[in-house]
């Protein structure tokens, strides 16, 4: 609590949220002096007598100059005039944050009224509340084990962001960070749309019963599910009017998608399509059940259960057609985690690009948040890390692009080269030494990659079909990981005739163990005096176990695209956790395989 000690916090709006913040800080003995501003002097008097605030006023001009931190807990559409008023009242180091449910309009107003000092305006949103409102409904543990979303700005200082994060964590909250845009899109679906549906459903059911006492008829015969769902229709109408108006566009987008789904459901009902209905219900049940398992695990602080991905039982691969399209390459999870940790240890703010949205990275960011280290992302292959506050300067952000995953990029280049008619454009921001080595080895086997520099630092790798040729490789692959070296070995196994490459005995043994049955399905290998000789075989229909290794499964999928024998991959591993969205992207590019669950 060092960042909060001996600080003065001004809470503007002492209702459910503001009152709960005050109660929680007092209960936590946070060492914070708490002032409150509001229009209801009686509620302010009660809070003072309760010992939950140290002073109050209905005139903000007397309180704002005293504050080190200001928390705006007023309705969404009233934040703007509050920011306008505060701009002339607060000192240059006062940190300002809010609890509004929509962030886009708050940020736009902050940019207008604090254009020269955005480093200290940190937007936030506690995803907690009640259908009740007012100070009397507030409670000290309202935020305990509840999510709070911070949406720090690129201009924010690490000191400001870490201070607000610590404030919420003292209250027991599970603090997450994301961009303003993602926040408003996500909350439009997970919070705003359900409230809109609840309000509308209650009105629809009441109006659809043609009796004078129709409201009683609805609620007298309603089951528990209706009571649970309609509970949020008891929420504050004024607050939710403001939320919907502020987040209109994002809510309309998700409402359109929902109405489309409802229309499909209606058509299934009209057709008597029981199978279709059951499939939809089953899919929703599976996703919701997985969410509940994850939710309960989080509440019990048992750690992540690996997310919503489930390892498939079998992947069947058949000979594919040509590959065509675009692929955006990012770094490995290990490279990203290392870079994030390094940025967290440096002073100031760092933006890293080329970051995968894998379970490994997401969970690591989550754990950093628990240690009060704010990280936004990964979003669209970007993370923003708010590092150490000591020695922090106001000179702006550092930016760094991570090297693309040499294994995955090399595999896609090879897959394109061996499929007649293929043409693939791979976009990345950085080509590291490992990928250069993979490219060098593949070039000796006949694979060519054309590079083009694009706007924004993007590098486009243009890959096309090129018949492989056998070769005695001169490229030293000893520095490559086993996965990366396996791409080179796979290329040699798919080339006509014998190819050779230099390997240490230790590396050869590791590669043979890593590839297992896949290696012998494709080729014969002989090793002597540091030289590996690869002689291709004619593969036959087969099944083998990938031993729950996603990288081995991807090698097998690539190899089986160009042979005339179907390959079944058992225990393919949790590919979706390591490479989110990759399987779907590969099928869209033209690879031919099917995924089967148990």
NORBELFEN-V132795 format. One record per residue. N is the residue number from 1. SS is DSSP state (hx for helix, st for strand, lp for the rest). PSI is psi in whole degrees, 0 to 359 (NA if undefined). OMEGA is omega in whole degrees, 0 to 359 (NA if undefined). Layout:
n = <N | N>
ss = <SS | SS>
psi = <PSI | PSI>
omega = <OMEGA | OMEGA>
This chain:
n = <1 | 2 | 3 | 4 | 5 | 6 | 7 | 8 | 9 | 10 | 11 | 12 | 13 | 14 | 15 | 16 | 17 | 18 | 19 | 20 | 21 | 22 | 23 | 24 | 25 | 26 | 27 | 28 | 29 | 30 | 31 | 32 | 33 | 34 | 35 | 36 | 37 | 38 | 39 | 40 | 41 | 42 | 43 | 44 | 45 | 46 | 47 | 48 | 49 | 50 | 51 | 52 | 53 | 54 | 55 | 56 | 57 | 58 | 59 | 60 | 61 | 62 | 63 | 64 | 65 | 66 | 67 | 68 | 69 | 70 | 71 | 72 | 73 | 74 | 75 | 76 | 77 | 78 | 79 | 80 | 81 | 82 | 83 | 84 | 85 | 86 | 87 | 88 | 89 | 90 | 91 | 92 | 93 | 94 | 95 | 96 | 97 | 98 | 99 | 100 | 101 | 102 | 103 | 104 | 105 | 106 | 107 | 108 | 109 | 110 | 111 | 112 | 113 | 114 | 115 | 116 | 117 | 118 | 119 | 120 | 121 | 122 | 123 | 124 | 125 | 126 | 127 | 128 | 129 | 130 | 131 | 132 | 133 | 134 | 135 | 136 | 137 | 138 | 139 | 140 | 141 | 142 | 143 | 144 | 145 | 146 | 147 | 148 | 149 | 150 | 151 | 152 | 153 | 154 | 155 | 156 | 157 | 158 | 159 | 160 | 161 | 162 | 163 | 164 | 165 | 166 | 167 | 168 | 169 | 170 | 171 | 172 | 173 | 174 | 175 | 176 | 177 | 178 | 179 | 180 | 181 | 182 | 183 | 184 | 185 | 186 | 187 | 188 | 189 | 190 | 191 | 192 | 193 | 194 | 195 | 196 | 197 | 198 | 199 | 200 | 201 | 202 | 203 | 204 | 205 | 206 | 207 | 208 | 209 | 210 | 211 | 212 | 213 | 214 | 215 | 216 | 217 | 218 | 219 | 220 | 221 | 222 | 223 | 224 | 225 | 226 | 227 | 228 | 229 | 230 | 231 | 232 | 233 | 234 | 235 | 236 | 237 | 238 | 239 | 240 | 241 | 242 | 243 | 244 | 245 | 246 | 247 | 248 | 249 | 250 | 251 | 252 | 253 | 254 | 255 | 256 | 257 | 258 | 259 | 260 | 261 | 262 | 263 | 264 | 265 | 266 | 267 | 268 | 269 | 270 | 271 | 272 | 273 | 274 | 275 | 276 | 277 | 278 | 279 | 280 | 281 | 282 | 283 | 284 | 285 | 286 | 287 | 288 | 289 | 290 | 291 | 292 | 293 | 294 | 295 | 296 | 297 | 298 | 299 | 300 | 301 | 302 | 303 | 304 | 305 | 306 | 307 | 308 | 309 | 310 | 311 | 312 | 313 | 314 | 315 | 316 | 317 | 318 | 319 | 320 | 321 | 322 | 323 | 324 | 325 | 326 | 327 | 328 | 329 | 330 | 331 | 332 | 333 | 334 | 335 | 336 | 337 | 338 | 339 | 340 | 341 | 342 | 343 | 344 | 345 | 346 | 347 | 348 | 349 | 350 | 351 | 352 | 353 | 354 | 355 | 356 | 357 | 358 | 359 | 360 | 361 | 362 | 363 | 364 | 365 | 366 | 367 | 368 | 369 | 370 | 371 | 372 | 373 | 374 | 375 | 376 | 377 | 378 | 379 | 380 | 381 | 382 | 383 | 384 | 385 | 386 | 387 | 388 | 389 | 390 | 391 | 392 | 393 | 394 | 395 | 396 | 397 | 398 | 399 | 400 | 401 | 402 | 403 | 404 | 405 | 406 | 407 | 408 | 409 | 410 | 411 | 412 | 413 | 414 | 415 | 416 | 417 | 418 | 419 | 420 | 421 | 422 | 423 | 424 | 425 | 426 | 427 | 428 | 429 | 430 | 431 | 432 | 433 | 434 | 435 | 436 | 437 | 438 | 439 | 440 | 441 | 442 | 443 | 444 | 445 | 446 | 447 | 448 | 449 | 450 | 451 | 452 | 453 | 454 | 455 | 456 | 457 | 458 | 459 | 460 | 461 | 462 | 463 | 464 | 465 | 466 | 467 | 468 | 469 | 470 | 471 | 472 | 473 | 474 | 475 | 476 | 477 | 478 | 479 | 480 | 481 | 482 | 483 | 484 | 485 | 486 | 487 | 488 | 489 | 490 | 491 | 492 | 493 | 494 | 495 | 496 | 497 | 498 | 499 | 500 | 501 | 502 | 503 | 504 | 505 | 506 | 507 | 508 | 509 | 510 | 511 | 512 | 513 | 514 | 515 | 516 | 517 | 518 | 519 | 520 | 521 | 522 | 523 | 524 | 525 | 526 | 527 | 528 | 529 | 530 | 531 | 532 | 533 | 534 | 535 | 536 | 537 | 538 | 539 | 540 | 541 | 542 | 543 | 544 | 545 | 546 | 547 | 548 | 549 | 550 | 551 | 552 | 553 | 554 | 555 | 556 | 557 | 558 | 559 | 560 | 561 | 562 | 563 | 564 | 565 | 566 | 567 | 568 | 569 | 570 | 571 | 572 | 573 | 574 | 575 | 576 | 577 | 578 | 579 | 580 | 581 | 582 | 583 | 584 | 585 | 586 | 587 | 588 | 589 | 590 | 591 | 592 | 593 | 594 | 595 | 596 | 597 | 598>
ss = <lp | lp | lp | lp | lp | lp | lp | st | st | st | st | st | lp | lp | lp | hx | hx | hx | hx | hx | hx | hx | hx | hx | hx | hx | hx | lp | lp | lp | lp | lp | st | st | st | st | st | lp | lp | lp | hx | hx | hx | hx | hx | hx | hx | hx | hx | hx | lp | lp | lp | lp | st | st | st | lp | lp | hx | hx | hx | lp | hx | hx | hx | lp | lp | st | st | st | st | lp | lp | lp | hx | hx | hx | hx | hx | hx | hx | hx | hx | hx | hx | lp | lp | lp | lp | lp | lp | lp | lp | st | st | st | st | lp | lp | lp | lp | lp | hx | hx | hx | hx | hx | hx | hx | hx | hx | hx | lp | lp | lp | lp | hx | hx | hx | st | st | lp | st | st | st | lp | lp | lp | lp | lp | lp | lp | lp | hx | hx | hx | lp | lp | lp | lp | lp | lp | lp | lp | lp | st | st | st | st | lp | lp | lp | lp | lp | lp | lp | hx | hx | hx | hx | hx | hx | hx | hx | hx | hx | hx | hx | hx | lp | lp | lp | st | st | st | st | lp | lp | hx | hx | hx | hx | hx | hx | hx | hx | hx | hx | hx | hx | hx | hx | hx | hx | hx | hx | hx | hx | hx | hx | hx | hx | hx | hx | hx | hx | hx | lp | lp | lp | lp | lp | hx | hx | hx | hx | hx | hx | hx | lp | lp | lp | hx | hx | hx | hx | hx | hx | hx | hx | hx | hx | hx | lp | lp | hx | hx | hx | hx | hx | hx | hx | hx | hx | hx | lp | hx | hx | hx | hx | hx | hx | hx | hx | hx | hx | hx | hx | hx | hx | hx | hx | hx | hx | hx | hx | hx | hx | hx | hx | lp | lp | hx | hx | hx | hx | hx | hx | hx | hx | hx | hx | hx | hx | hx | hx | hx | hx | hx | hx | hx | hx | hx | hx | hx | hx | hx | hx | lp | lp | lp | lp | lp | lp | lp | lp | lp | lp | lp | lp | lp | lp | st | st | st | st | lp | lp | lp | lp | lp | lp | st | st | st | st | st | lp | lp | lp | lp | hx | hx | hx | hx | hx | hx | hx | hx | hx | hx | hx | hx | lp | lp | st | lp | st | st | st | st | st | lp | lp | lp | lp | lp | hx | hx | hx | hx | hx | hx | hx | hx | hx | hx | hx | hx | lp | lp | lp | lp | st | st | st | st | st | lp | lp | st | st | st | st | st | lp | st | lp | lp | lp | lp | lp | lp | lp | lp | lp | st | st | st | st | lp | lp | lp | lp | hx | hx | hx | hx | hx | hx | hx | hx | hx | hx | hx | hx | lp | lp | lp | lp | lp | st | st | st | st | st | st | lp | lp | lp | lp | hx | hx | hx | hx | hx | hx | hx | hx | hx | hx | hx | hx | lp | lp | lp | lp | st | st | st | st | st | lp | hx | hx | hx | lp | st | st | st | st | st | st | lp | lp | lp | lp | lp | lp | lp | st | lp | lp | lp | lp | lp | lp | lp | lp | lp | hx | hx | hx | hx | hx | hx | hx | hx | hx | hx | hx | hx | hx | lp | lp | lp | st | st | st | st | st | lp | lp | hx | hx | hx | hx | hx | hx | hx | hx | hx | hx | hx | lp | hx | hx | hx | hx | hx | hx | st | st | st | st | st | st | lp | lp | st | st | st | st | st | st | lp | lp | lp | lp | lp | st | st | st | st | lp | lp | lp | lp | hx | hx | hx | hx | hx | hx | hx | hx | hx | hx | hx | lp | lp | lp | lp | lp | lp | st | st | st | st | lp | lp | lp | lp | hx | hx | hx | hx | lp | lp | lp | hx | hx | hx | hx | hx | hx | hx | hx | lp | lp | lp | st | st | st | st | lp | lp>
psi = <17 | 325 | 344 | 341 | 133 | 21 | 155 | 121 | 127 | 119 | 119 | 107 | 92 | 61 | 218 | 309 | 308 | 318 | 322 | 325 | 314 | 312 | 317 | 320 | 320 | 316 | 327 | 357 | 52 | 353 | 27 | 135 | 126 | 122 | 154 | 141 | 138 | 177 | 337 | 93 | 329 | 316 | 322 | 320 | 317 | 316 | 322 | 315 | 328 | 344 | 17 | 349 | 160 | 351 | 161 | 167 | 149 | 359 | 108 | 338 | 338 | 341 | 319 | 317 | 342 | 347 | 139 | 329 | 136 | 125 | 114 | 114 | 32 | 165 | 153 | 312 | 356 | 357 | 323 | 306 | 330 | 316 | 318 | 318 | 319 | 332 | 332 | 1 | 331 | 159 | 171 | 340 | 2 | 127 | 132 | 131 | 176 | 174 | 23 | 150 | 347 | 136 | 333 | 313 | 325 | 315 | 319 | 318 | 322 | 320 | 332 | 316 | 344 | 40 | 325 | 359 | 45 | 350 | 338 | 11 | 108 | 102 | 148 | 166 | 109 | 121 | 67 | 155 | 201 | 159 | 349 | 164 | 169 | 163 | 322 | 338 | 352 | 155 | 152 | 332 | 21 | 325 | 1 | 123 | 22 | 154 | 139 | 130 | 121 | 142 | 68 | 149 | 156 | 331 | 349 | 144 | 154 | 324 | 314 | 315 | 316 | 327 | 313 | 322 | 316 | 323 | 312 | 324 | 328 | 328 | 1 | 9 | 154 | 104 | 129 | 159 | 141 | 170 | 161 | 316 | 314 | 321 | 309 | 327 | 314 | 313 | 333 | 324 | 319 | 339 | 309 | 314 | 314 | 321 | 318 | 319 | 321 | 313 | 313 | 321 | 315 | 313 | 320 | 313 | 320 | 315 | 339 | 350 | 113 | 55 | 152 | 325 | 41 | 327 | 319 | 320 | 322 | 308 | 336 | 326 | 11 | 140 | 177 | 327 | 320 | 319 | 318 | 313 | 321 | 353 | 320 | 350 | 351 | 4 | 165 | 115 | 323 | 314 | 314 | 333 | 313 | 320 | 314 | 322 | 322 | 326 | 38 | 308 | 314 | 323 | 320 | 321 | 311 | 330 | 321 | 317 | 320 | 318 | 325 | 317 | 321 | 321 | 320 | 319 | 319 | 317 | 324 | 320 | 315 | 325 | 350 | 34 | 79 | 323 | 317 | 318 | 315 | 321 | 317 | 315 | 319 | 317 | 316 | 320 | 317 | 313 | 317 | 320 | 319 | 322 | 316 | 319 | 317 | 318 | 314 | 324 | 318 | 317 | 326 | 2 | 39 | 3 | 177 | 144 | 19 | 7 | 206 | 3 | 146 | 130 | 126 | 162 | 328 | 143 | 122 | 128 | 132 | 165 | 132 | 182 | 196 | 152 | 140 | 140 | 201 | 147 | 128 | 116 | 142 | 180 | 173 | 159 | 321 | 317 | 319 | 315 | 317 | 317 | 322 | 316 | 319 | 319 | 323 | 332 | 351 | 155 | 141 | 199 | 135 | 133 | 125 | 131 | 152 | 30 | 128 | 151 | 52 | 165 | 322 | 312 | 315 | 315 | 323 | 318 | 320 | 317 | 324 | 321 | 321 | 337 | 16 | 34 | 106 | 131 | 124 | 133 | 189 | 133 | 123 | 45 | 24 | 143 | 150 | 121 | 126 | 99 | 205 | 148 | 335 | 130 | 10 | 136 | 171 | 28 | 8 | 191 | 153 | 146 | 142 | 140 | 126 | 148 | 142 | 150 | 109 | 325 | 308 | 317 | 315 | 321 | 317 | 322 | 315 | 316 | 323 | 320 | 332 | 358 | 111 | 136 | 359 | 148 | 114 | 137 | 117 | 125 | 131 | 174 | 343 | 137 | 111 | 178 | 321 | 317 | 323 | 320 | 317 | 315 | 318 | 315 | 317 | 325 | 323 | 336 | 9 | 2 | 130 | 145 | 123 | 131 | 138 | 131 | 129 | 176 | 151 | 16 | 6 | 137 | 125 | 127 | 113 | 116 | 138 | 167 | 130 | 120 | 132 | 156 | 147 | 148 | 158 | 103 | 135 | 344 | 133 | 112 | 12 | 334 | 352 | 154 | 166 | 322 | 315 | 316 | 329 | 330 | 316 | 317 | 321 | 319 | 318 | 324 | 336 | 347 | 148 | 138 | 177 | 135 | 153 | 151 | 153 | 130 | 147 | 158 | 322 | 316 | 321 | 314 | 318 | 318 | 318 | 318 | 322 | 313 | 330 | 227 | 334 | 319 | 313 | 342 | 328 | 324 | 167 | 144 | 138 | 140 | 129 | 133 | 42 | 4 | 126 | 127 | 126 | 121 | 113 | 148 | 168 | 107 | 152 | 169 | 131 | 166 | 145 | 162 | 131 | 4 | 39 | 33 | 107 | 321 | 318 | 322 | 319 | 323 | 318 | 319 | 317 | 315 | 317 | 349 | 335 | 11 | 162 | 20 | 130 | 142 | 129 | 127 | 108 | 154 | 58 | 348 | 168 | 74 | 322 | 330 | 323 | 325 | 78 | 129 | 358 | 316 | 317 | 322 | 321 | 320 | 324 | 329 | 339 | 2 | 150 | 99 | 160 | 143 | 131 | 129 | 163 | NA>
omega = <186 | 182 | 182 | 187 | 177 | 176 | 175 | 180 | 174 | 176 | 179 | 184 | 186 | 177 | 181 | 183 | 181 | 179 | 180 | 176 | 180 | 180 | 183 | 180 | 177 | 180 | 181 | 181 | 187 | 180 | 182 | 172 | 187 | 173 | 181 | 175 | 177 | 180 | 183 | 184 | 180 | 178 | 178 | 178 | 179 | 180 | 178 | 179 | 177 | 183 | 182 | 171 | 182 | 178 | 181 | 173 | 173 | 178 | 185 | 182 | 179 | 185 | 187 | 181 | 181 | 193 | 168 | 179 | 177 | 179 | 180 | 181 | 180 | 178 | 188 | 185 | 177 | 180 | 183 | 180 | 177 | 178 | 179 | 180 | 183 | 183 | 182 | 187 | 190 | 177 | 185 | 183 | 180 | 179 | 181 | 176 | 183 | 180 | 183 | 184 | 178 | 187 | 185 | 181 | 178 | 181 | 178 | 179 | 179 | 179 | 179 | 189 | 178 | 185 | 183 | 184 | 181 | 181 | 185 | 177 | 186 | 181 | 179 | 181 | 173 | 179 | 182 | 180 | 183 | 174 | 176 | 182 | 178 | 183 | 183 | 178 | 184 | 179 | 188 | 184 | 182 | 186 | 182 | 181 | 175 | 183 | 170 | 181 | 171 | 177 | 184 | 179 | 176 | 182 | 183 | 173 | 176 | 181 | 181 | 183 | 181 | 178 | 180 | 176 | 180 | 178 | 181 | 180 | 174 | 179 | 177 | 185 | 172 | 191 | 176 | 179 | 175 | 179 | 178 | 184 | 181 | 179 | 185 | 177 | 182 | 183 | 176 | 180 | 188 | 182 | 187 | 179 | 177 | 178 | 178 | 180 | 181 | 177 | 185 | 181 | 180 | 180 | 181 | 181 | 179 | 182 | 184 | 179 | 187 | 179 | 179 | 181 | 189 | 179 | 180 | 180 | 180 | 188 | 178 | 186 | 180 | 177 | 183 | 180 | 178 | 179 | 180 | 184 | 185 | 181 | 184 | 174 | 175 | 180 | 183 | 182 | 181 | 180 | 183 | 171 | 181 | 181 | 183 | 178 | 181 | 182 | 186 | 188 | 181 | 180 | 178 | 179 | 182 | 176 | 176 | 180 | 180 | 179 | 176 | 178 | 177 | 179 | 177 | 178 | 179 | 180 | 177 | 177 | 181 | 180 | 186 | 184 | 182 | 180 | 179 | 178 | 182 | 178 | 179 | 180 | 181 | 180 | 179 | 179 | 181 | 181 | 182 | 178 | 178 | 178 | 181 | 177 | 179 | 181 | 180 | 178 | 178 | 182 | 180 | 182 | 180 | 180 | 182 | 175 | 180 | 177 | 186 | 183 | 180 | 180 | 179 | 181 | 187 | 170 | 177 | 184 | 176 | 180 | 185 | 176 | 181 | 177 | 180 | 177 | 182 | 177 | 178 | 184 | 178 | 182 | 172 | 178 | 181 | 179 | 181 | 180 | 179 | 180 | 179 | 179 | 179 | 179 | 180 | 182 | 180 | 178 | 174 | 189 | 180 | 174 | 177 | 179 | 183 | 183 | 179 | 178 | 182 | 178 | 180 | 182 | 181 | 181 | 179 | 177 | 179 | 180 | 175 | 177 | 178 | 177 | 177 | 174 | 185 | 176 | 174 | 176 | 4 | 176 | 180 | 176 | 180 | 166 | 176 | 187 | 177 | 189 | 184 | 180 | 180 | 180 | 181 | 178 | 181 | 185 | 178 | 186 | 167 | 177 | 180 | 178 | 182 | 180 | 181 | 180 | 185 | 179 | 185 | 179 | 179 | 180 | 179 | 176 | 179 | 180 | 179 | 184 | 186 | 181 | 179 | 179 | 184 | 175 | 186 | 176 | 179 | 182 | 177 | 182 | 184 | 177 | 183 | 182 | 181 | 180 | 176 | 179 | 177 | 179 | 181 | 180 | 179 | 179 | 178 | 178 | 173 | 182 | 178 | 179 | 178 | 182 | 176 | 178 | 182 | 178 | 177 | 179 | 181 | 175 | 177 | 176 | 182 | 183 | 179 | 180 | 175 | 180 | 179 | 175 | 176 | 182 | 169 | 189 | 176 | 182 | 178 | 183 | 185 | 181 | 182 | 171 | 179 | 179 | 180 | 179 | 180 | 176 | 178 | 180 | 178 | 178 | 179 | 180 | 180 | 180 | 178 | 179 | 182 | 173 | 179 | 174 | 181 | 178 | 171 | 179 | 180 | 180 | 178 | 180 | 180 | 182 | 179 | 179 | 181 | 184 | 176 | 184 | 180 | 181 | 184 | 174 | 187 | 190 | 170 | 182 | 171 | 185 | 179 | 176 | 174 | 181 | 176 | 177 | 183 | 179 | 183 | 175 | 174 | 184 | 176 | 178 | 185 | 169 | 176 | 179 | 175 | 175 | 178 | 179 | 181 | 182 | 178 | 177 | 180 | 175 | 181 | 178 | 181 | 182 | 185 | 178 | 190 | 177 | 185 | 181 | 179 | 179 | 175 | 182 | 176 | 182 | 185 | 180 | 182 | 185 | 182 | 179 | 182 | 182 | 184 | 176 | 187 | 183 | 177 | 180 | 181 | 177 | 178 | 179 | 176 | 178 | 188 | 176 | 178 | 182 | 184 | 176 | 180 | NA>
